Amino acid sequence: MKTHNRGRMENVDRLVQWARSKGCYINEKLSFEYSNNHGISCIIKESLSEDDKKGLIRVPKSLIISPELADSFAKDYLSEVQTSSPEINTNLIFLLAKLKFDSSGKTIVENTNLHTEYQPYIDYLPNDGKSTGNPYFWTMEEKELLDGTDAHVLMKRNFLKDLENWKVVASQLDVAKHPQLKDELLEYEAFKMGPLGGVSVDYLLNVKEISWTSFTAYLWASCIISSRAFPYLLFDASAKYKNHAFLLPIVDLLNNEDSNSSKCRWTIENNVFIFDSLDDLSKLTQSCELYNNYGAKSNVEFLLNYGFCLKGNRDNTTTLSLKVDESVIEGAKNYGVVIPNDSSVNGINFILRQGDKIPENLIDFFSYLCKLTSERKGFNLRMKLEGLTQLKAIIKTKLRTLKKLEVEVSDKVSSHHANIIKTYRKSQKDIFQQTLEQVEKMEKQLLTEFKPFSFKKAMMVDTRFFNSFLVVFGTKSYNDLIEKGILDHAVLLWIMRISNKEVYEDIHDKTIFPDFIYNEFQKVKRNMKIDNDDIAEFMPMYQSLFPALCGKVPSVYNRGDWTLNSLIYAGTVADRLTYKRETNGEVFFIDPAKSK
């Protein structure tokens, strides 16, 4: 399913002939065909048997472009380089760039001209960045359509990382030997604007003639390796090369099935790479395509490495990235939250997977963010519910971002890339929608399990108190409290009423005033020291309510303690005990003794 143009069919024919002449075996029942929409495909000319499935393609080690060969190349052509690039495949990248873009046609390594040795393979590779299909070389308008997605973030991050890796090597090369480097190193500042860097970056990537020492050539080669290379540990698992890559002619012609369900096996026997198909024979009949399998990858990996996405990708993921202070990260760790390993001051990245439950540490982290100073251990119901509310708000913002962008074909946005972008954005949206639904379900489950005390239901019982709002504010229902913006006022006043329950001699059933709210108020009153900030925060509300309430509804508000201090205590009690449901504004009081 590699959608990029892999060269004209005649280049593929020469590649196959060359490979066979070098000892590569390709089952005679296989052929390679080219189409504009699909690129190169390996087509089964005659139905395969069980015996055919093993060893369909055999590539001798002498045919591969290995990290050992790249190291030999570097000794002669990168000999000035003393400071190594952190990119482990740097030598392979520069070797590939030179073989493709050095017009001299000479790269002599161990008395062999690698240009001549590998010319059919190099000719077959895409001739420029745009032909790779990689998003780095898309138009600015196409890349902008990835805004708000993981791909947009990772593309910029990886682009700048590649740029720095290139500069480490390029800045050490001898400009006298490579005079083009003088201008190419000056282009570094332009490239630092990133893959969306405007007309200048687009010109350098897609218009300007490519020199093998340029960053454009480096990026091209890096994309070729990310889309075609195989792990060298198949041949050599030693510490020196186990993390390196190698290029494998012929096998890298095979596509990945749209459903990502084809099965195959790679083995090494006597320094020969062997490709076996493990598919059922029903998938290996005449005119069917023979597939490789690129592995279980998310769509962002498929997009940035291969230039395509899979619909219905079962292995799809997205990232919820949060930027918080380092002190918050350390505090969360100390509280017992398991923080993802790659977290830093640049952000915490929580992975959300298609079909999986919400990561428990993500819920714990948001619960921690809602922790009060009085809460010193564990994750109680209030913390969890408040955390879910905050998480839900962030997910809704992500969904709005993904939904608001219209992907339309234009002279700057190809239909092919538009379809890829739509598939990718939808796959991201689906995961966030799944997560939102899980959060809402979790909220319902917690409310059902713990059955916190409903303020709405309390108002139906304490009718005298509720009617006081009708007298003063003209509210006739709970929803009126919400619409007039006085629900929080009502909650605080009811907490104050509970604190005065002993003075209401005419109320015989005091059970309408929950003991846990009364006890928490007394606890706060005993321990809280009111300061000027508290007074400044609550004074405007207090003055808007008193003494007017005392005069209009004396049976409720002219009995007991209704001072400013009492309102401030009630505010702290509300912080500790209440949770407001976002969907309908219903306020719940949570008994600390029954919330863990």
Salt bridges, closest charged atoms under 4 A:
GLU10 OE2 - ARG8 NE 2.67
GLU50 OE1 - LYS53 NZ 3.43
ASP52 OD2 - LYS29 NZ 2.63
GLU68 OE1 - LYS61 NZ 3.75
GLU80 OE2 - LYS177 NZ 3.67
ASP102 OD2 - LYS98 NZ 2.45
GLU117 OE2 - LYS22 NZ 3.34
GLU142 OE1 - HIS417 ND1 3.01
ASP147 OD1 - HIS152 ND1 3.92
GLU187 OE2 - LYS208 NZ 2.25
ASP252 OD2 - ARG228 NH1 3.91
GLU257 OE1 - LYS283 NZ 3.05
GLU269 OE2 - LYS54 NZ 3.76
ASP276 OD2 - LYS54 NZ 3.87
ASP276 OD2 - ARG265 NE 3.18
GLU289 OE1 - HIS38 NE2 3.34
GLU330 OE2 - LYS333 NZ 3.77
GLU375 OE1 - ARG382 NH2 2.74
ASP430 OD2 - LYS426 NZ 2.88
GLU443 OE1 - LYS392 NZ 3.49
GLU443 OE1 - ARG581 NE 3.63
ASP462 OD2 - ARG497 NE 2.73
ASP488 OD1 - LYS580 NZ 3.02
ASP506 OD2 - ARG464 NH1 2.26
ASP506 OD1 - ARG559 NH1 3.40
ASP515 OD1 - LYS501 NZ 3.09
GLU520 OE2 - ARG576 NH1 2.91
GLU582 OE1 - LYS392 NZ 3.53
GLU582 OE1 - LYS396 NZ 3.61
